[in-house]
């Protein structure tokens, strides 16, 4: 059985793009923000340095991936402190 999916765009007016995808009781909020070359991610790898102009960031509440934990705002790991 494949459930219908509902897509609503323009959910967050101050972003470059946003959409809410709903299938049954499951929802996904997607946000796009554009930047300049100064915003590229600098990668210092073993085989040399390079820049990446695409960054994907996602968060799952603990219950959606079979973990136990409280639902709260981003922690130190998500913000970039470890």
Steps between C-alpha positions, in 0.01 A plus 500: 500500500636840402348792685439831327749776572402864545760769416459858618758757389590842636448399863773731635496836319847619610691207346600454137275196482297280732250218477300273727452142384223302671424132453250367752621606844861547383626848412827638370588869497764591241678838494741633236737790558732633231837657573808641329842350435604623846247258651653188342617227734882468509605135526849415626536138389792257490523524122490880489281797573189591309173686533153351487213718385224265619418434865218276618392525862222292646354425843292204609317488832626202706177302469517504118827304495429254783685690771387617842551864585326827556382722219661842533686763304836429336776386734872573495563232233244646260632853550857393430671468838616142470 
